[in-house]
Amino acid sequence: MSHTESQAETQEKSSGKAVKVYLKPTVIAILFLGFSSGVPYGVLTGALSYWVSKIDLSPSEISLLLAAGFPYTIKFLWSPIIDQVKLPILHRLLGQRRSWLILSQVLLAGSIMWLGFTSPLENYSQTYMVAFLIALFGATQDIVIDGFRIEVLEDDEQAAGAALYIYGYRIAGIVFSIGVIYIYNLFEIDWSLLFIIGSSTMIVGVLAALFISEPKHKETEEKLKIQKTIEKILKEKQIAEGKFKEYIGWIYMSVIAPFQEFLTRRGWFVFLLFALFYKLGDSMALSLQTRYFLSLGFDDLVIANSGKLVGFWALLAGLAVGGWLMNKVGLWKALLICAVLQLVSNLSFSALYIIGTNPYFLAFTMGFENFSTGMGATVLVAYLSLLCNRSFTVTQFALLSAITQFTVKILSAPSGYIVEATGWFWFFIITAVLAVPGVLLLFWIKSLETFDKKQSDPANSET
């Protein structure tokens, strides 16, 4: 056999292995958990955004609703509780992860149903409060699913799991954007019924949670070493005895140790800044897109067909290309390419403002934007997962993902005020400029050599 034939056979086997990982039942189940995780996102940024855009709330009032997603930005505060506290009855029946997961899903379904019975025009504060509850239970669900995904998948399944998770997440988003527009315009049903139907989609996540076995919680050597050290200190100093001693030890292991381990890493503050800025411009551009398209004169079904439907397929393509790109050029180059594409795609919204109500350019704009968003989401989730020490996956990933959500929910909230002050054209120029820090931070991260194989595994990194 020639060298060329041998190389071709090796590549074929490698490609076959890459495809097979997506067919594993556990990896497929992550797709459905991703859908469940995306339901509250779709409700808040899709269905609710469209609803309030139709009833003529101002851009500033619409963008302020993003701040109702504040729980996503601080979810790391209660992630230790999710990690350690056992729910009565449910824990015995389902286990630690699945009990919290199903509880959060049931509470989510009830809150989404309740949202349909509020009135944003007559009682804005009530709508805001229910949106806040949806975000609270959605953030709790995310804490569990993130830990679930990292713990239940093997190392060689993480990239596929991240891609399918985001696929499911974005499919839910499209169901609550395109789906809602179609149903509302074609059947003219009441909003309360729409949200009742929407709440029923949470059954997808419940079934997925029941299908997957509870992950085995292995105490890593590092974690056991820390526990023994704490016990020794408490005993020597006679700080605490009995149950109080156990409580102090639990507080340290659940709350302090995960953050302490992360904060002793070389360049930890750069990682946090990167998580904050990588999606900033992109998130701001997407926060008011429905209101923007309506203000340009596009009708609802054109927005659904030429905009969101094209955007959906472009997003799916971007997710796939993001995973492929990561394997082809490496994680750092993939992050850089995606960051630049996200920046440039924001400028297409400004170009649309000049061109006007052209459905073809609307399709191009949404296609370009969603393609780059999909690519960026895949590589970002993969990178954040690699930053987590497996001894503290739940708390550390909750911290990192909460920072990215701070960008989406809080830093994007003033978008409406910026639009009112500058107009749509300059707003999207500003969002492109705000994407620049994320690109520059990548070069700083590279200088820290965090993309070495050894340092990509925080459990083995030097502190």
C-alpha positions, 0 to 999 in steps of 0.5 A: 500500500502506498503512502498516499493510500495509507494516508487516505485510509487513515483520514477516512477512518478519522472521518468515520469516527468523527461522525459516529460520535454524533450517533451515540445515544448520550450525545443525541440526548444532549441535543434535546437538553439543549432544546430545553435550555433554549426554550426560556431563551426563545420565550424571552428573546423571540416570543416576548420580543415579538409580542411587545414589538407588535404592541408599540412599546418603545425600543428602550422599554423593549431592551430593558426587558433584557435585564429581566434575564439578570439571573443568568448573570449571577447563576454561579451564586447558587450553583453550589446549592444545585451541586450539593443540596439534595431535594427531598424524595426527588433525589432518592428517585432521580439522583442529584442532577436529574432531580434539580433538572426536572424541578426547574423544568416544571417550574419553567413550564408554569412560568411560561404559561403565566406569562401569556396571562400578563399585559405588558401595556397595562402592567409592565412590571408584572410582565417583567416579574414573570420574565424574571422568573422564567430567567431564574428557572432557566438559569437553574436548568442551565446550571444542571445541564452544563454540569450534566454535559461535561460530566456525562460525556467523555473527552472525545465527545465534548466537541460533539456534545457542545455542537448538538447542545447549541443546535438544540438551543437554537432550534428552540429559539427558532421555534419561539421566533419563526413559529410564533410569527407563523402561528400568530399571523396564520391562525390569529390565536390569543397570546395566552394560548400561544404561551400555553402551547409554548410551555408544553415544549418543556416535555422534551427536556423532561423526557431527555432527563429521564432517558439519560442516566445520572452521571457518576460523581467521581471524587478527583484526586485533587478534590479529595486532597483539598478535602483532607487539607480542610479537615486537618486544618479544622481539627488542628485549629479546633475551629468547629466540631460535629455538624458545624465542622461538616458545614464549614467544610461543605461551604469551602468545597462548594463555594470557595474552592472552585473560585480559589482554584480558578483565581490561582490560574495564570491570566484568570482575569483575561479569561473573564474579560474574554468571556465578557466581551467576545459576544458583546457586539453580536448580542447588542445587534440581535437584541432589537432585530425584530423591532428594527425590521418592523421599523424598516417596513418589512411585514411579519411573514417577510421577516419570518421567511426572508429573515428568520427562516434563512437565519435559522438554516444559516445558524445550523450551518454555522454551528457545523462549520464552527466544529469543523473549523475547530478541528481543522485550524485549532481552537485559537484560530477558530475563535479569532476567525469567528470573532472577526466574522461576528464583527463584520456581520453587524455592519450588514445591518447598517447596510440594510438600513441604506438599502431599505425594504429589500427581502433579498438583502434581509435574507443575506443580512440574517444569513450572514449574522446567524452563520457567524453567530453559530460558528462563534457559539460552538467554539466559545462553548468548547473553549469555556468547557476546556477552562473548567477543572473537572473537580468543579465543573458545575460552579466554574462553568456557571461562572464563565457562562454567567459572564457571557450572559451578563453581556447578553442580558445586562450590557445589551439592555441600554441598546434601546437608549442608544438607538433612540440617541443615534438612530439605527444606522449608527447603532449597528456601527457602534455594535461592530466597534464594541466587538473589537475588544474581544478580538484583541483579548484573543491575542493576549490569551495566546500570549499566555499559552493557554492553548497548549494541550497541557494547559487546556486541561485546567486540572493539570495546569500549573497554579 
